[in-house]
């Protein structure tokens, strides 16, 4: 399945729009991860632990988006975007992938 952030896919023709699809992932971090991330925040630098968790969640959201598009009979998703937010505490976050499921040829 082709997945693109653009509204079209170069060299392909969209022949049918199936609808908006989502991939939503809610992830949590544990106390130990929060502790080490807070140390990184204090001394500066990047928090590899959280970056890895967010990257994994983004990939999971894309897989869910793709699965939902397939259920609609699509073979591509265009206009994909991501949204990130926290839930309640800093240790819970949401990654949402959104796009339009289409049939291309």
Secondary structure, 3 states (H helix, E strand, C coil): CEECCCCCCCCCCEEEEEEEEEEEEEEECCHHHHHHHHHHHHHCCCCHHHHHHHHHHHHHHHHHHHHHHHHCCCCEEEEEEEEEEECCCCCEEEEEEEEEEEEEC
